[in-house]
Amino acid sequence: MQQVVILGGGFGGLSAARALHSAKDEVTLVDRCNYHLFQPLLYQVATGGLSPANIAAPLRRVLRRQKNTKVLLGEAIDIDVTNHRVILSDGEVPYDTLIVATGSQHQYFGHTGWEAYAPGLKTIEDATHIRRQIFLAFETAERETNKDRLRAWLTFVIVGGGPTGVELAGALGEISKDTLRHDFRSIDTAEAKILLVEGADRVLTTYPPGLSTAAERMLEGLGVIVRTSTMVTEVTVESVTLQSGERSEVVPTQTVLWAAGIQASPLGRILKEKAEAALDQVGRVIVEPDLSIPGHRDMLVIGDLANFSHQTGKPLPGLAQVAMQQGVYAARLVQRRMEDRLERGAAGERGKVVKPFHYVDKGNMATIGRKAAVADLRGLRVAGFPAWLIWLFIHLLYIVEFESRLLVMLQWAWNYFSFNRAARLITGKSPLPLDL
Amino acid sequence: MQQVVILGGGFGGLSAARALHSAKDEVTLVDRCNYHLFQPLLYQVATGGLSPANIAAPLRRVLRRQKNTKVLLGEAIDIDVTNHRVILSDGEVPYDTLIVATGSQHQYFGHTGWEAYAPGLKTIEDATHIRRQIFLAFETAERETNKDRLRAWLTFVIVGGGPTGVELAGALGEISKDTLRHDFRSIDTAEAKILLVEGADRVLTTYPPGLSTAAERMLEGLGVIVRTSTMVTEVTVESVTLQSGERSEVVPTQTVLWAAGIQASPLGRILKEKAEAALDQVGRVIVEPDLSIPGHRDMLVIGDLANFSHQTGKPLPGLAQVAMQQGVYAARLVQRRMEDRLERGAAGERGKVVKPFHYVDKGNMATIGRKAAVADLRGLRVAGFPAWLIWLFIHLLYIVEFESRLLVMLQWAWNYFSFNRAARLITGKSPLPLDL
């Protein structure tokens, strides 16, 4: 029996594992977390709209009936290409075929010191940390008597105008205008200043310009100040420095959220070192048309870690749907080879030509708030309430577990009609004293 | 306008605050957390059945329409009795009447070193920590090759046979027998050994003996080994030592949960020092029939921090319903005095005699698992499925927010029919490497 090892239980890895459900191979899925995370909704956890468990499905649960598959909680730290083994921080796993789907992480363009003051949003822990920061900022403002410091506590700067930045900014707009409106006595939360900073000349640069304009208008409707063509040149414990053209401005703030830079998982560098993989400038592995690493047809790379440029000349975007389609492709490729081997013996399979991976773009969408979203569906461009309904429907459809789907829907319905965000808990050790 | 300050947003403090909704006083509720916690269901969070936000209601949300009341996120560290001020870790609050409702915390009977190996269950952070420990134990067992260590990872010891201990043990029984049954490949989770250790000769000692026996039988049906008349004499990183009569036994285990000892909040000692309050042996403040501290009629103590022995000669138990009734009584007392003062002037009120607090016991219940519970309702004793239904109904009824009630009900319905626990996320920093 062949051993297929999948590193990473995100959209790519989990799709691959599920698509192997009837394979004769033994499948091992390795992840650092015991759950699959529905990352597109992570901003909802960060802003208190949903609970972590609403968007996380235990991997063992999802794969429990798939008897050829085992789940392993572990972290891959190296790959022994010669002996076909993945080295974990606490053990090792042999493989015949390896599917690497470890995704991406945020990066600060060399300013690693900024991370302490400008957390990014990639994990559940990131989300509850940001949630804590946001709601603690309002709590501290309520008790602050110094006017300048009060202003800084009520100033929120989101760096990066991609989907995550837009969604965070929109949610913050709603929190300050609606959710917390009657909750405080000393401050008016609606006076919070929410800045969305983007280096390019418009937000959502991967969308058609018309939808970017629509998104900016909807954000402004929620009280968000959109600052395009603006770079962040410094982040400190009490301010960010913005540069736009010649003009430089220091904005005092206690809350900076980072949604700007993405780099590939560190496993890319290991693949470069051990399997001579070529990396692009954000550390993604440049893969063959069949998603393999050149010279290593038993090693496939999928999802955010892969740079697949054979279709359009440009790398495919780091989207869930790309990763999922690549996962299914990788699983089919593995099964095809397996069947060939069984039919013709090991020698025969080498001549087989496999169709290259082909991505089918089903459209993109980003939400801005209640009733507000933009969608670009194969040429059909929608903004506002209809886009929001489509967004809602698609996202619910793709959440892995039926249970989560139901509960998320109800939670949203309730949030929608009550303007509430019930999951706005400030958790974590030693929340006090406040940083007055 | 009089200033009423309430310390603690638990069952006692929040009841007092809500009962003061139409008072002419200014009310300030101080809590270290930004939410009210429905503690009776905390064990459900610790065992992955519910999410933290399901059992926590943001205090500001609950009190948002109560215009005479403000919420203050802060920690009381001292009381200046002479100048009528509560000293916070980062500020102070003046009061005319002070209601202290800061509850209790777990204690290790002098063995403070045990806390590191045997976490207790009082806060959301405790619950997610325990959840992490439980599910990480199964994950580690799945990868463990040494037979003795494997056994230790699959051994769970719960210390204390009160309601929390019984509920935790029952939930662990279900997790190992039902929830995880199909999830692992190398281990049989049903072989997990779950020990419930109680010093007295039966569990649930505050219930009639017949219900204790019923509870023990139901626990055994879930595979829990109940060890009564047994003391814990040592807890280390890899074992607990049990003493029963002359016999001493070392049980190797990686998971010990502490549900044994309760002591009053440290504010009791401050009240002793500053207001000459008398404390009982677990640190509770011995209060007057009107819940005040002797000699300080402007200082009331309610809930788990109060020792009220005027009704039965024994202190009332540390239950939510006691705290809630005391909260309402305290609020009425404050309002009555206020009205007297307005009618007759400050001099007149001193003669007024107020009826002492009187607790109405509406019954007690503890759950053991799916369809299993015991209930003692004013003489009516119920065990098994009917008790479980009553338990479910009453608990849903008392959850503060309607939204939570609905979502908890749905989550439970789903858990019930699917045998799932969707919130079994292992969260927290650096979960890996596993402790193999």
Interface residues (C-beta under 8 A of the other chain):
Chain A: R32 C33 N34 Y35 S51 P52 A53 N54 A56 A57 P58 R60 R61 R64 R65 K70 V71 L72 L73 G74 E75 L88 S89 D90 G91 I124 E125 T128 F135 L136 E139 E142 R143 L180 H182 D183 F184 R185 S186 E401 E403 S404 L406 L407 L410 Q411 W414 S418 N420 A422 A423 R424 L425 I426 T427 G428 K429 P431 L432 P433 L434 L436
Chain B: R32 C33 N34 Y35 S51 P52 A53 N54 A56 A57 P58 R60 R61 R64 R65 K70 V71 L72 L73 G74 E75 L88 S89 D90 G91 I124 E125 T128 F135 L136 E139 E142 R143 L180 H182 D183 F184 R185 S186 E401 E403 S404 L406 L407 L410 Q411 W414 S418 N420 A422 A423 R424 L425 I426 T427 G428 K429 P431 L432 P433 L434 L436
